[in-house]
Amino acid sequence: MKNNNVMFECNNLCIGNIDTIEIVSSVSGFGLLKRSGNKNLKICLPLDLCIGKLDSIEKYDRTELKKYIGNNDYIPFENGYNFEYEYEKLNKYISKASKVRVWSSHLDCDDYCLLLFICHYFKNKNISVIYSEEFNWHTTTISCLSEDELLQLQNKEHILKKYEIEQFSNEWKKILNENSELRFMINGTVKSVSIDYFDKEILGKPKDEKDAFNTLKKLQGNKNEVYSAFTIIYKKDNKTIKETCLSKSTVIMKTMSDEEIE
């Protein structure tokens, strides 16, 4: 199955020099930039850098993702899980650009790792970054924003100094050397762990009674972390307002018989 996602979008033919390239890690963020009226060349690079070992990434390969993605129809790049075509196209455009701007976040590992990736492989370019959480701390990624909010956030651009780009590059090299199966953000930094850090499974809402029974059977006799979140979206003074609450609780469940679970 061919990938139908449009990863590169420019309103005019990209001939000659390019002023600014906008880079995002997700298709949803890419779509938001398009809807916002942004006229720059926009590039989406969905490398899913939060999961899977990275020892083959310098060969432009993300076949590792197949282990974790249940949808067999998911094809992230033009040539399956090989992104050499996208990388070469990215390199071509960046060579013509005056500036590369990465839409990132200290709260989203994919967004943050993409910033590190760009700083490492294109460290000689002028790079800037916009962090989504600087709109507010509920905004884990730019996909949480409306078009108007995105335009407001654009004013918080950081032009990276050479030593900052080098620091991000070194951080990327550290992640490559760790070559873990899973990465997530803690206090604004990347934590690399094995896939069994969360007991190999993040549990959601049970699908039915049998699934609920099996879930409780797994949880019994253990200390578990439960995350609860909700978002309220409403209109106020012709503006879209989003309010998100997240809480974490530690639940210790006693050991039970099957009859008690039922």
N, C-alpha and C positions, 0 to 999 in steps of 0.2 A: 504494500500500500504506500503510495507516494505521500510525502508530507505536504499538506496544503497550507500550512502556516506561512504567512508572509513575514519574514524576519528582517527585511530591509525595506524602508519606505522613504521616498523623497518626492516632494511635490514637483520638482523640476529635474531634468536630466542632470546627472552628477558628472558634469564635464568641467575640467579645470579645478581650481581650488575650491575647497569647502570650508565654510566658516566654522560651524560647530556640529559635532556629531553627538547625538543623544543615545546613551546605551542603557538598556534595562535588562533584567534577568527573566522577566515573565511576559507571557503573551497578554495578560490582563493589563500590566503596566504599559506595554507597547500600545495597546488599544486606547488607553487613557490619554497618552501623549498625542495620538492622532486626533482624538475627539476634541482635545483642548485647543486645537488650531496651531500647534507648534509647527513652524515652517522648516525646521532643520531636518537634516537626514537623521532618521530614527532607526536604530538597530536593536533587535532583540536577540539575546544569546542565552537560551534556556539550558544551561549546562547542569543544572541541579547539583550544585557543588556542595550541598549540605550532606549528601549521601553517596556512599560508594567510595571504594579506594581510588586514588588519583595517580597510581603509578603508570597508567597508560595515557594520561591526558596530554602529555607532550607529543604523543603520536596521534593526537586529535581523535582519540577514541573514548567513547563513554558507554561501551557495551556493558560495563559493570552495572549500569542502571537496570538492565533486564532482570537482575535478581530481586529487585525491590518494587518494580512496577508491574501490577497485576494485569493491566490492560495490554493485551498482545497487539492491539491495533495502534498503540502509541508509537509514533515515529518522530523523534524530535528534530531531525535534520534532513536535508535533501538526500543524503546517502545513508539513511538509517541512523545508526549511532555513531557514525564517523562525521566529525564536523570540520574536516580539512577544507572543504569547499567554502563553508561559512567563514572560517578563520582567514583564508586567503582573500576573500572578498572584504572582510573587515580590515585586514592589513592594507589592502589597496586604498580603501576610503580614508583610513586614518593617515596614510602617507600624504594625502592631499589636504587634510584638515588643519585649521589653525588651532583648534582646541577639541579635546574629547571631554564630554561631561557625562559622568556616571550617576545614575539615580540609585542611591544606596540606602542602607539603614543599619543602625547598631542593634536592631531588634530582630532582623531577619537574616539568617545565615546565608541563604542564596544571594541576596542583595549585597551583603558585606563581602562575601568571598569573590563575587564578580569584580568588585572594586580592587581587591588585592590582585586578582588575575590580570586586570588591565594595567595596573601599576607595574606589575612585574614584566609583562611582555611588551609593553609600550612605554617604558620608563623615560624615554627621551622626548616624548611628546608633552605638550601643555595639557595637563589633566586637571579637571575640577570635579567636585562632588557636591551633591545635594542629598542630605539625610532626611528621610521622611519623618522621623520622630521630632524634628525641629518644628514641624507644624504643631503637633502636640504629641504627648507620650502614648496616646491611643493609636497613633498612626504607625503601625509596624512596617508597612510598605506603602508605596504610592498608590497601590490598587485600592486602598481604603479611602482615597480622596475623590472629591468631585472635580470637574474640569476647572471651576473657579478657584477651588482650594489649591489645585496644582499650580495655577498661575501665581498665587500668593506665595507658595513655597519656593517658587523659582527665584525669588528675591534673596533667598538664604544660601546662595551658591558660595562654596569655598574654593578658591583657587589654590591648588596644592603647590607648596614649595618643593624644590628638588629633594631636600632631605626628608620631607614627608612621603614623597613618592618612593624613595629608597626604603623608608621604614615599612611601608605597605608591601613593597616587593620582598623584603626580608621576612615579613609575616607570612607571605604566600609560600616562600621556600620552607619555612618551618612546618606549615601544614602539609606540604608535599612530603617532607621527610617523615612526618608522623604517619602519613598514609593510612589513616584510620578508615573505618567503614561508616562512621557517623560523626557529624559535626553540628553543634548548635551554639547559640550565643548565651553567654553569662556575663552580665555587667559590661556589655559592650565589647567583649573579646570572644574569640572562637575557642570552644572547648572541643577537642578531638577525643572520641571514645570508641570502644568496640560496639558492635551492633547489639550485643546483649546487655548494654548499659541499662536499657529499659526492659530487661527480660525478654528481648526480641519482639515485644508486642506492645503497642499502644491501644488500649481498649476504648472502644466507643460505645454508643448505645446499643444494647442487645437487639437483634432482629426479631426474636420470638422467645417463647418460654424455654425452649431447649438451649438456645444461645445464652439466655440469662443464667440458666442452671450451670452451664459450662464455665461461664465467666466467674460466677461466685465460687465455683470449685477451685478455680485458679487462684483467686484472691485470698481464700481462707488461709489462716495461719501466717499471714504476711503483713508487713507494714507497707501501705500503698499511698502514693500521692494522687490526689483527685483534683483535677483542674476544672473549674466551672467558669463559663463566660457567657455574656450576652451583649448584644449591640442594639441600641435604639436609634433609629433614623427618623428625623422629623424636620418639618419646615418651620423656619422662624425668620420673619422679615425677608421673605423671598430667598432665604439661604438654606441649604441643606446642612443640617446639624447631625453629627454622629457622636454618640456617647457609648463607650465600651467599658465594661467592668470585667475584671478577671480576678479570680481568687483561687488559692491553692490550700488544700486541706490534707492533713496526714491522717489516714484511717488505718487502724489496726484491727484486723478481723480475726476472731477466734477460729479455731479448728472446729468444723461441724461435720456431722454425718450427712449422708445424702438425704435422709428423711428431714433433717432440720433445714437443709437448703431448700427442699421442695416446699 
